[in-house]
Amino acid sequence: MRVGWRQAFELMCLAGAMLAGQAIAHAEFDLGRLWPLTDDDGSEEGSSPYAPLDWLSGGYSFDQVLYFGGIDMQRYGFSTYVGTAWSPSPGRDGFLLRLFASDGFDSFRTPKTTLYSHTLRAALTPGYRISRSGFELSAYAGVEILGRAALPFRKTTRVQSDFGMRLSANFWWEPRDAVMLAANLSMTTIEASFFGRLATGVRIFNVWTGPEISASSDIFSQQYRIGAHVTGMRSGPYEFSTAAGYAFDSFGRGGAYGRFGITLRNSDPMTIMP
C-alpha cells in the first residue's frame, strides 16, 4: 500500500511540474512589467508567504527575482537554508520557479551513545501563483534530492542518498486591514516527509506579529511546535522574519526553538556587494 501511495504521489507531482512548465512555455512576457515593483504595489509576505523552512516572511510584492536564506535552531539540531524564486511576470498571476537548498545537523540519543547526522537537501519546483488584494495562494510541484551521512565522517562512512518529488502550497489572507492568516504545507516522497505551519497576527507599525503552530513528520519521528513570530521587518532592500517558542517530538524530547530569515528584493545583488 505504501509503495502504491508513493508512486501515485510521484505521478501527481510530475503532472503538476509538467503543467507548470507548459504554462511558462506559453507565458506572455510584457517587458514593460519586468522591472521590480515598489512597496506601494501590495505585499508578498505581508500579503503572502515565502521562506523555508517557514516560507512565510512578510510584507512585500513578488518581484521578478527574490533571494532568501535563514537558520532554524533547536535543542537537538539546527539547519540553514538558501534559495531563490523567479517570476517572468512580476506582480501578476502566473508561473514561478523556486530553487531551494538546506543543510541540517541532528542528534539522537540511544541508551549507550549519541548519534549525529548531517543532511543535505535540494529542490527545484515550478509553480503557479494567484494573487488578489490581501490574498495570495501559490502551489509548487517538482523534484528533490537528499544526501545524509552519520558523523563524525570517516572513510568507511556510507552516504545515504534518495530522489523524490516535492509538493507544496503557501497561503496568505488578510481578512481585515491589520489582521493576517497564513499557512504552509509541504510534502515529499523522500521518507514520507510532511510539514505544516499555521500563523496569524496583527500589524503593528507595519510589522506582523502573532502566534504560530507547526507540525512535521517522516518515517522516523514527529515534531510539534508552538511559538510566536515577527514578520515583515524591513531595512532597505532586505526583509527579516523571526520566530521562537517550544518544540517537542515523538522521542520525548522538548526544548526551545528559534528561527531567523532574510529576503533580498528589489535590488540587483551586484550593486550591494562590497
C-alpha positions in Angstrom: 0.0 0.0 0.0 2.8 2.4 0.9 4.6 1.7 -2.4 1.3 2.4 -4.3 0.8 5.7 -2.5 4.3 6.8 -3.2 4.0 6.0 -7.0 0.7 7.8 -7.1 2.1 10.9 -5.4 5.1 11.0 -7.7 2.8 10.9 -10.7 0.8 13.7 -9.3 3.9 15.8 -8.7 5.2 15.1 -12.2 1.9 16.1 -13.7 1.9 19.4 -11.7 5.5 20.1 -12.8 4.7 19.4 -16.5 1.6 21.7 -16.3 3.7 24.5 -14.7 6.4 24.0 -17.4 3.8 24.3 -20.1 2.5 27.5 -18.5 5.8 29.2 -18.9 6.3 27.9 -22.4 3.1 29.9 -23.4 3.6 32.8 -21.0 3.4 36.3 -22.4 6.4 38.4 -21.5 5.3 42.0 -21.0 8.6 43.9 -21.0 7.0 46.9 -19.5 6.3 45.0 -16.3 9.6 43.2 -15.9 11.0 45.8 -13.6 10.6 45.3 -9.8 7.5 46.8 -8.3 7.6 49.3 -5.5 6.2 48.9 -1.9 3.0 50.6 -3.0 2.0 47.7 -5.2 1.0 45.2 -2.5 2.6 42.6 -0.4 4.0 39.1 -0.7 4.7 38.0 2.8 2.8 40.6 4.4 0.3 39.5 1.9 1.9 36.2 1.0 4.4 33.6 2.1 8.0 32.9 1.3 10.8 31.5 3.3 11.5 27.9 4.0 11.5 26.2 6.4 9.0 28.9 7.1 8.2 30.3 3.7 6.1 33.0 5.5 8.2 36.1 5.8 6.0 39.1 5.4 5.1 42.3 3.7 6.2 42.8 0.0 5.2 42.4 -3.6 6.6 39.5 -5.6 9.4 40.9 -7.6 10.9 39.2 -10.7 13.7 37.7 -8.5 13.8 37.0 -4.8 16.8 35.7 -2.8 16.2 34.3 0.6 18.0 32.4 3.4 18.0 31.7 7.1 18.6 29.4 10.0 16.4 27.2 12.2 17.7 26.2 15.6 16.5 23.9 18.3 18.0 22.0 21.3 18.9 18.9 19.3 20.0 20.3 16.0 19.9 23.1 13.5 19.6 23.8 9.8 20.4 26.5 7.4 18.7 27.3 4.0 19.2 29.4 0.9 17.2 29.8 -2.2 15.8 32.0 -5.0 12.4 32.4 -6.7 11.9 33.8 -10.2 8.8 35.1 -12.0 8.7 36.0 -15.7 5.8 38.5 -15.0 6.2 40.1 -11.5 3.0 41.4 -9.9 0.7 39.2 -11.9 -0.8 35.8 -11.6 1.3 33.2 -13.3 4.4 30.9 -13.4 7.0 30.8 -10.6 10.2 28.8 -10.4 11.9 28.2 -7.0 15.3 26.7 -6.2 15.9 25.7 -2.6 18.7 24.0 -0.6 19.2 23.2 3.1 21.9 21.9 5.3 21.0 20.3 8.6 22.6 18.7 11.7 20.6 16.4 14.1 21.4 14.3 17.2 19.7 11.2 18.5 20.4 9.5 21.8 20.5 5.8 22.4 20.9 4.0 25.8 24.7 3.7 25.0 25.6 6.7 22.9 24.5 9.8 21.0 24.3 9.6 17.2 24.8 12.6 14.9 23.7 13.1 11.3 24.3 15.6 8.5 21.6 16.0 5.9 21.6 18.0 2.6 18.5 18.7 0.6 17.9 20.5 -2.7 14.7 21.0 -4.6 13.7 22.6 -7.9 10.0 23.3 -8.0 8.0 25.1 -10.7 4.7 26.6 -9.5 1.8 28.9 -10.1 0.7 32.0 -8.1 -2.8 33.6 -7.7 -2.8 37.0 -6.1 -5.6 39.4 -5.1 -5.7 42.4 -2.7 -5.0 40.9 0.7 -4.9 37.3 -0.6 -2.3 35.0 -2.2 -2.1 31.4 -3.0 0.9 29.6 -4.6 1.5 25.9 -5.3 4.6 24.1 -6.4 5.5 20.6 -7.7 9.0 19.4 -8.6 12.0 17.2 -7.8 14.1 16.9 -4.7 17.3 15.1 -3.8 18.6 14.2 -0.4 22.0 13.1 1.0 22.7 12.0 4.6 25.7 10.8 6.4 26.5 9.9 10.0 29.0 12.0 11.9 31.9 12.0 12.5 32.6 11.4 8.8 35.1 8.7 8.1 36.4 6.9 5.0 34.0 4.0 5.8 31.0 6.2 6.3 28.2 5.4 3.9 26.3 8.4 2.4 22.6 7.7 2.1 21.0 9.3 -1.0 17.5 9.5 -2.3 15.5 11.1 -5.0 11.8 12.1 -4.9 9.1 14.5 -5.7 8.0 17.5 -3.6 4.6 19.2 -3.5 4.0 22.4 -1.5 1.5 25.2 -1.1 1.6 28.7 0.5 -1.5 30.7 1.6 -1.8 34.3 2.8 -5.0 36.1 3.7 -5.8 39.5 5.3 -9.5 39.3 6.3 -9.1 42.8 8.0 -6.8 45.7 7.3 -4.5 44.8 10.2 -5.1 41.1 10.6 -3.5 38.2 8.7 -3.7 34.4 8.5 -1.0 32.3 6.8 -0.5 28.6 6.2 2.2 26.4 4.6 2.0 22.8 3.6 4.8 20.7 2.1 5.3 17.0 1.5 7.8 14.8 -0.3 8.1 11.2 -1.3 11.5 11.0 0.4 10.9 9.3 3.7 7.2 10.3 3.5 8.1 13.7 5.0 5.4 16.3 5.8 5.5 19.8 7.1 2.6 22.1 8.0 2.5 25.6 9.6 -0.3 27.9 10.6 0.3 31.5 11.7 -1.9 34.5 12.5 -1.1 38.0 13.6 -1.8 41.7 13.7 0.1 44.6 12.0 1.8 46.9 14.4 3.9 49.7 12.9 4.0 47.8 9.6 5.3 44.6 11.2 3.2 41.5 11.6 3.3 39.7 14.9 1.3 36.9 16.5 1.3 33.2 17.3 2.3 30.2 15.2 2.0 26.4 15.4 3.6 23.8 13.2 4.0 20.0 12.8 6.4 17.8 10.9 6.7 14.1 10.4 8.6 11.4 8.5 9.2 7.7 8.8 11.4 8.2 11.8 9.5 10.7 14.1 7.1 13.5 14.6 7.7 17.1 15.9 5.3 19.8 17.1 6.0 23.5 17.8 4.1 26.4 19.3 5.5 29.9 19.5 5.3 33.4 18.2 6.6 35.2 15.1 7.6 38.7 14.0 7.3 39.1 10.2 8.0 41.9 7.7 10.8 43.9 9.4 12.5 45.9 6.6 15.8 47.7 6.0 16.3 48.9 2.5 16.1 46.0 0.1 16.2 43.5 2.9 13.3 42.0 4.8 13.6 40.0 8.0 11.4 37.5 9.9 12.0 35.7 13.2 10.2 33.3 15.5 10.7 31.5 18.8 8.8 29.0 21.0 8.8 25.5 22.4 9.2 22.3 20.4 8.7 18.6 21.4 8.9 15.3 19.4 7.9 11.7 19.5 11.3 10.8 21.2 10.0 12.5 24.3 12.4 15.4 23.8 11.5 19.1 24.3 13.1 22.5 24.3 13.2 25.9 22.8 13.4 26.7 19.1 14.3 29.8 17.2 14.2 30.8 13.5 15.6 33.8 11.6 15.0 34.5 7.9 16.2 37.2 5.5 15.0 38.1 2.0 16.6 40.3 -0.6 14.3 42.0 -3.0 14.0 45.0 -5.4 17.8 45.0 -6.0 20.5 43.7 -8.3 22.7 41.9 -5.8 25.8 43.0 -7.7 25.0 46.7 -6.7 25.1 45.9 -3.0 28.1 43.7 -2.9 31.2 45.2 -1.2 
